[in-house]
Amino acid sequence: MLSRKVITLVIYLLIISLVFAIQPYIIFAKDGTIKRFDVYNDEETTVIPFFLILPIFAILAYLIVLVLEVINT
C-alpha cells in the first residue's frame, strides 16, 4: 500500500498541474504569466497570489487523503 505522503504528493501535483492547465484569471495574466501580489487590483496584480494558494492546496490534498482513509476503513 502506498504511504499517505506519496498519495498526498500525487494529489497535490495533480491539483497544481490542473491550475497551470486551466490558468484561472485570478492567478494568471492574459499572456500566461503569474500575476504579482498587490492590494491594488488591476490587470497585472492580484490579491490572491500563487504563493498563498500553494499551501492551501497542500492542506486540501492532505485532507482529501485523510477522508479517503476514513471512508475505506
Beta strands, then each sheet from edge to edge (+ up, - down):
strand 1: 36-37
strand 2: 45-46
sheet 1: 1+ 2+
end
